[in-house]
Amino acid sequence: MAITLSIDQKGLEAAGRWSQSVARQLPFATSQALNSVAFDGRTALNGATRSYFNAPTKFTQTAFLVQKSTKRNLEAAIYANDQSGKNRARFLRYGIQGGTRRQKGFERYFAGVSNDGTIPPGATLVPTSNVKLTAAGNVSMSTLKSIGRGLGGKARGGFFVGTPRNSTRPPGIYRRSRERLFAYFIAQPRPSYTSRFPMPDIAGKVIERRFNSYFMSSLERALATAKL
């Protein structure tokens, strides 16, 4: 006994049209799947900031964005955004990669105008509770400008950069008021961070679990509306 299989010319033509349709829809379906899984990865990363950072600001919890793929460019990106809208976020870089933080521009400036030259080169200026921070946890530009305008050798009023005389206070930036000094910034060595935010692992798990499902669903929808 034998089983004979055959396909006629019409069947071959239909199969050929179907294969061509699949080939035409593959870039679109792949792009849709990439975008879907990238947005899921973004959601996972933003949510994970609450677990890996201490009391993250709203800005930190929404720092990750998506650059979508197209059918002509099958590459989607998940990246951290900073306040200027550029493709980087300095405040997250050290949590992800680790390393020694670079000195900020205002830190270099105030070290250079130190009244007594006691601000160590490369020091970090850590704000005290007397400094009001922005919603993103940064020192506002208005605060820095106010300090800059108040610098001088006046015994009363204004700001002093350096180490207070006849005191055990550390070097920093102090405000004079009613013959008292109020610390605004304390100079400390630049901190070195260890990597604690596993960005590749968090996003990678989402991609591994969901991409195939998204791809098959996208391809099915594309073929359902395609002309064979």
N, C-alpha and C positions, 0 to 999 in steps of 0.2 A: 504494500500500500504506500502511496506517495501523496504528499500535499504539494500542490502546485500554486505558486504565487505569481501574480502578474499585475501589471498596471497599464492602462491604455494611454494613448497620446494625450487625451484630455486631462487625465490624472496627472501626467507629468507636467503639463503646462500649468495646471493649478498649483502643483507643488512648487514649481519654479517661481510663480507669481508670489506665493506665500513667502518663499525664501527671500526674494527681493524686497518684499514689504518689511520683513524682519530687519534686513540690512539697513533699510532707509530709516526705520524707527529706532534703531539701537542708540545712535548719539543722543536723540531727544530723551529716551527713557533713561539712559545712563545719567544725563545731566539732571533730570528730575530726581533720581535716587540720590545723587551726590548732594543736591541742595537739601533734600529732606533730612538726610542723616547729619549734614553739617548743622542745620538748625537744632536738631536734637542734641548734638554735641555742645553747641553754644549754651543751651538750656542747662545741660549737666554741669558745665564748667562754671557758669554763673551761680548755680545753686551750691556748688562745692566750695565756693569762697567762704560761705558761712561756717563750714566745718574746719577749714584749714587756716583761716585768719581770725584774729581776735577782734570781735565787734567790727566787721568790715562796714564801710560806709555804703550808702545806696549806689554811689558811683562805682565802687569796687564790685558790687553785686550785679552790676549791669555792664561791666567793662568789656565783655567778649561779644564780638559781632561776627557776621558772616559775609564773605565776599562770594557771591553766587557764581556757579559755573554756567556755561552756555553749551549748546550742542556743538559749537565750533571750538570751544575751549573747555575741555572736560577736566576742570580743576576748580574745586571749591576750597575756600580757606576759612579757618576760624582764627581770629586774631584779637588781641587786646587793644582797645582804643584808649587814647588819652584825651585830655580836655581840648587839645587843639584839633582833634579829628584825624590825626596822623596814625599810621599803622605801627604804633608802639605804645607801651605803657610802662614808664620807668618804675613806677611804684610797684608793679607786679613782677618786673624782670628778675629781681633778686629773690623773690619767693619761689619763682619757677626754676631759675638757673643757679641761684646762689652767687657768692662772690662778694667783694668789697665794694660798697657803694661809692660812686663818684662824688666828688665835692660839687655842690650846687653853685650856681653863679653868685648868688647873694652871699654865700659863705666865703667864697674867694674875695669878694669885694670888701666885706667887713673885716676880714683878716688883714687886708692891705691897708685899711684906715684905722687900725687899732691904735688907741691913744698911747699905749705904752709898749706895743709890739709883743704882747704876751699871748696873743691868740696863736696857737701852734699852726705851722703851715699844714694845709690839708685837713684841718680840723672840721668836725661836724658841729653845727650850731643847733642844739636841741631846744625847741621852744618849751617854755614853762607854762604854767596855768594862767599866767598873765597875758598870754598871746591868744587871741581869738583866731581859730582856724576856719577855713572854708568847709563847705559840705564834703569836699573831696579829701579833707584832712591835711590841706596844705596851708602854708602861711600866705595870707593875702598880700597882693601887691600894694594895697593902701597902707598896710602895716609897715612894710619895708620902706616905702617912701616916707612915712612919718618918722621912722628911725633915722633915715638919711638926712632929713631936714633938721632933726634935733641934735645931730652930732656937734660936738664942740667942747671947749674947755670950761664952760660955765659951771660955777659951783652949785647953782640951783637951776633946775629945769633942764630939759634936754636929755640926751642919751650919752652914755659912756661905754666905750668898747675897750676891754682889757681886763686887768685884775684889780679889784678894789684895794686901795692901800689900807694897811693896818687892819687887815681882815683875813679870815681863813676861807673866804669865798673863792670859788674857782674862777678862771677867766671866762668872760662871756660878754653879753650886751646887757647893760643895766640902765634903767631910767631913774633920773634924779627927781625927787618930789619931796618938798618940805624937809630937806636935809636928810632924806632917806634914799636908799638905793633899792629899786625893785628889779629883780632879775627877769629879763625877757627871754634870753637865750643863754645856755650853758655850753661852753666849748668842750667837746669830747673827741677822742680818737674816732676815726671813721669806722663804722660797724662792718663786720663781715657776716654775711648771711649764709645759712645752709639751705639747700633746696628742700622745700617742704610742700610745694604745691605740684603734685604729679600730673601736670597737664596732659602729657601724651597718654598716660594710663587711663585717665578719666574719659577723654574723648575716644581713645582707642577701643575701649570696651563697648561704647555705644555704636561705633562704626562696625565692629565685628558682629555684634548681635543683630543689627537692623538693616544693614545695607542690602543684603540679598533679598530680603522681604520687600523692601522698597523698590528694588530693581525689577523684580518679577511683577509687582503690582503696576508699576509704571509702564512696563512693556505690554502687559495685558490691556491696559487702557488705551495705549497708543495703537495697538493692532485692532482693537475693537472699532476704532473710528477711521482706520486707514482704508484706502481704496485698493482692493486687490486687483 
